[in-house]
Amino acid sequence: MTDSTRQTNEATRHTHARGKRGDTPPDTAGHLLEVRNLSVTFPQPGGAVTAVRGVNYHVDKGEFLGIVGESGSGKSVSSLAVMGLLPSSAQVGGDILFEGRSLLGRSDRELSRLRGEGISIIFQDPLSALTPVYTIGTQIAEALQLHDKKLSKLAANGRAVELLKVVGIPNPERRAQAFPHEFSGGMRQRAMIAIAIANNPRLIIADEPTTALDVTIQAQILEVLQKAKDLTGAAVVLITHDLGVVAGNADRIAVMYAGRIVETGTVEEVFRAPSMPYTIGLLRSMPSLATAGHTRLVPLEGRPPQLANLGPGCPFAPRCPVAVDACLITEPPLTPIAGNELNAAACLRVGEIASGALNRAKLYPVPEPVALEERAKVAPASVLGVDGLVRHFPLTRGTVFKHTIGTVRAVDGVSFDLKSGQTLGLVGESGCGKSTTIMEILELARPQAGRITVNGRDVAAMGGKERRGLRRDIQVVFQDPMASLDPRLPIQDIVAEPLTVHGVPAKERLTKVREVLELVGLDPSMASRYPHEFSGGQRQRIGIARALVTDPKILVLDEPVSALDVSIQAGVINLLEDLQEKLGLSYLFVAHDLAVVRQIADTVAVMYLGRIVECGPSEDIFDNPRHPYTLALLSAVPVPDPALERSRRRIILEGELPSPTEDISGCNFRARCPLYQLIDAEGQEKCRTLDPARRQVAGSSVACHHAEHLDLMTDHHAPKTLRSGG
Amino acid sequence: MIGFIVKRFINYAILSAIATLSAYVLASLILNPAGRYLGRNPRPSDETINAILNGLGVNPHTPVVERLWTWLVNLVTHGSLGDTIHNTSVISEMTARAGTSLRLLILGTIIAAIVGVVIGVWGAVRQYKFSDQAISYASFTVLATPSFVLGILLMIVATFVNSTLGIQLINFTGEYTAGLDGGWWVHFWDRAAHLLLPTISLALMGAAGYSRYQRSAMLDVLSADYIRTARSKGRTRGSALVRHGVRVALIPMSTYFAYSFATVLAGAAVTELVFSWHGMGEMLVQAITQSDINAFTGAILFNAILVLIAGTLSDVVYAALDPRVRV
């Protein structure tokens, strides 16, 4: 039996089953896309995995639907099913109707006529989504010519240039000749959008379109997406894990968990009055820029279920704080809340939650802060001082006769001070030099220029032995908990490794390992297991345990939660906060997620092109930023609150991070600075010629000549429309 | 870009020179040209042998460095690679044989490449299905078969075909039928009939190897996101795989093609012997068996030049296929 016939059979079987029950009206009038009882199963040697289990949703013309879910929730698989792009081994059941016609069981050739013309898709990773060997222009023109056979090559190329202009690529004529590797991530995503809108589709599916991008670029891309939607009048299905992204953009949202939609409604309904405990938990566990730092995060305990062998009952029941016995027996269907078909939640206790009998705010127990008597006492002192740190990399050409043709100014005069028992958050876009800075610090060697002092001792003046001893005091936790643990070692060996280096006897090592495993909330009896047996969150706890095993005073945390799912993040952040209280640790916390930084940091340093442009206490930076870059960065972060998100005026930074090889006179943020454009000629002259040094403005130290005039930006800076130049 | 290619070419030229000189030294140290005369009856006097060896420049009593120097000076001043032990010049021997070998090599490699790519891609697209399994087993079988066995098997098949048809359709000894009368067309057919089996033999060996590499290169590409993008634009799976997949999967193959073209010579030596072709491969094998240092070095030089050309070609092709390496 071929795949297509299998699909058809499956489809008809489901249709019949439903026909007998007759619980959904066959009417599709008005719906652009209707997904009915969709299920997707991947047969695997160890048993079939059903990634999507009976999903129903619809999208109307011109509507913006957000589908939210964590990894493995089935959100991407269901959209690939709509496109007919699943691997041929997948068994698709249910029905998908586009403009009233069923898409299941159609041949690849028939579907290919619809793809790109009626429905188009924007994928997550623009790095790999474009064919490396064809120019951007060719790839856009290809999309045009596939659906319009009469279109000449010349006309298609001309239209491709127009499309590039629409999505805001500067010099579109020239850039159309460029290959994907010559584009930055944000530009590639713009090109992807250009391909998607080339044939004026009626529906655009955006599958995590901004996940791989920086916040400032994310804001740009979301704006382009909105513009594309307005231009083509297409409906948009935005798939994301980020509640903040949908809050400001979508009309309706659907929350997915374990292959099903568990809650759906308008953005206001779902954010204001979530009725499914999972949604409530997700919203509570997310650090939001608006609330972070004031309240403790409420973690969602446990992990999403394995889809391979799902038991009966609600898949969320094991993590649900209000689960009753009935939850373990039957899986609740989507039940309308207050009689509204479009606002529904899949929970047996939805009535109690909606009526307020179960208080949403009290559903999840707020974890207790560390008791006062358990807190370590720390004398206020500087534990890590960095002064004028410089790291330049020479750019060389030639294999035999090497000669320097330029310099990458990765770190260009960074200064900060980390106090004992405190957290310094280092934030900035990718490529700004955050990672190079911490690598320089961890090296504990004499820097190219500047000074690094640990506990008041200059590391440049240290001997080898003293330096080795010092490494016990400063440890690091890496970003990717999967890649940073050796898969061939049991975790007790991984955790004990730093002790081995420092020559601690085996017996002592073992007791210490059990002690730290307990400390990070892992069962010491699991010490002999291997990393792959742990979940992402647990693996990051192993990483933290490894760092803590030498009793360090300073912990360098390099994006410790960015690889984790939203519901897991909160638990790890809480753990880090507790450990700091208990052990009196100092954290150097590197992250690009500003909400996470606000949650945990006492002091924040904002980096741009190898410099710190603003540094100060967390509240000052977040509530009252004084540097135009900080202001723009904060305004780019989406907040999971639809009302706030829609009333906010966003400052869109134009262009992208300039190459650190460029020699820029004056202020290096000038080219993208919104304030620069608003300041008078005399002020601009100052920006062009004088490199701003950091100076104290209000609570923080700021590297901007015109920090006092920042209100110009908030007063006059209307939301920018897209500009094709720049 | 041109500058880059020129630079690479000079690199390869230097490598070829080093390879040839090393081959000369190695052959001089290992081969014993005097042995050939010692077994004769009557045994020639030591003086006679020494005179012959001196004449060829291969007398083991002369230090290797000195012989190498003489050989080099000869090459530079007279453009001569010395004489073979049969008193013909190595250059004339090579010119007579090179055409024969190249015809076989080029034809065999091109056919092998095309067939290898096609069945490699086919196997990858139909991974684990019957056709893929069949291709895999077939190519492993060919790879595991020594080339002389393959040659002889082909001959048996050809004999069977000839006897069934009752005419001498396929010829498999030598390059052409000696003393054949007739016009250009008759000669062409005669040569083609002789060429058939050795070419099939070489192409089979090559295609079996290529198809394995092409299959794995294609498998990497199959799951690539850009194939999905191409399909989302409105291409069918097949057309996306050909236009976007094969094009990218060919990039790593270009290097492999170029270098295997040069190394096929080793495999071709056996094929030439089996089918009684007088090509460079045969010359190399005979040079070793007859302890002919000059002929051996000449054959190695020929191989080195093939590597030189193949290497430069692969750089050009790679840059043509992959815009990411263009500078």
Boltz contact constraints between the chains, C-beta under 6 A:
constraints:
  - contact:
      token1: [A, 85]
      token2: [B, 228]
      max_distance: 6.0
  - contact:
      token1: [A, 85]
      token2: [B, 231]
      max_distance: 6.0
  - contact:
      token1: [A, 108]
      token2: [B, 236]
      max_distance: 6.0
  - contact:
      token1: [A, 108]
      token2: [B, 237]
      max_distance: 6.0
  - contact:
      token1: [A, 109]
      token2: [B, 236]
      max_distance: 6.0
  - contact:
      token1: [A, 112]
      token2: [B, 234]
      max_distance: 6.0
  - contact:
      token1: [A, 112]
      token2: [B, 236]
      max_distance: 6.0
  - contact:
      token1: [A, 115]
      token2: [B, 232]
      max_distance: 6.0
  - contact:
      token1: [A, 115]
      token2: [B, 234]
      max_distance: 6.0
  - contact:
      token1: [A, 116]
      token2: [B, 233]
      max_distance: 6.0
  - contact:
      token1: [A, 116]
      token2: [B, 234]
      max_distance: 6.0
  - contact:
      token1: [A, 121]
      token2: [B, 232]
      max_distance: 6.0
  - contact:
      token1: [A, 128]
      token2: [B, 225]
      max_distance: 6.0
  - contact:
      token1: [A, 129]
      token2: [B, 225]
      max_distance: 6.0
  - contact:
      token1: [A, 129]
      token2: [B, 226]
      max_distance: 6.0
  - contact:
      token1: [A, 129]
      token2: [B, 229]
      max_distance: 6.0
  - contact:
      token1: [A, 130]
      token2: [B, 226]
      max_distance: 6.0
  - contact:
      token1: [A, 131]
      token2: [B, 226]
      max_distance: 6.0
  - contact:
      token1: [A, 131]
      token2: [B, 244]
      max_distance: 6.0
  - contact:
      token1: [A, 133]
      token2: [B, 247]
      max_distance: 6.0
  - contact:
      token1: [A, 133]
      token2: [B, 248]
      max_distance: 6.0
  - contact:
      token1: [A, 143]
      token2: [B, 233]
      max_distance: 6.0
  - contact:
      token1: [A, 146]
      token2: [B, 233]
      max_distance: 6.0
  - contact:
      token1: [A, 146]
      token2: [B, 234]
      max_distance: 6.0
  - contact:
      token1: [A, 147]
      token2: [B, 234]
      max_distance: 6.0
  - contact:
      token1: [A, 179]
      token2: [B, 323]
      max_distance: 6.0
  - contact:
      token1: [A, 181]
      token2: [B, 324]
      max_distance: 6.0
